[in-house]
Amino acid sequence: MPVETGGRVHCRLDELLAERGLTLTALADMVGITVVNLSILKNDRARAIKFSTLTAICEALGCEVGDLLVVSPAPRPA
């Protein structure tokens, strides 16, 4: 049975933008994605992301997918 991962994937977009001195608006212009859609991703509210979008963001930020998206450890059973 697959492990439920809902709510455990965290997007580090804010941190990567800060490290690079970029704004969400600048990144949106660079990759051709709306600020609203990037904001949804940044705030961990995205339910899915297209590989083409993920690739464009990683190329613009000079990072790998694992730098952008991380999975939090599963809670331990009580």
Secondary structure as UniProt FT lines:
FT   TURN            6..8
FT   STRAND          9..11
FT   HELIX           13..20
FT   HELIX           24..31
FT   HELIX           35..42
FT   TURN            43..44
FT   HELIX           51..61
FT   HELIX           65..68
FT   STRAND          69..71
//
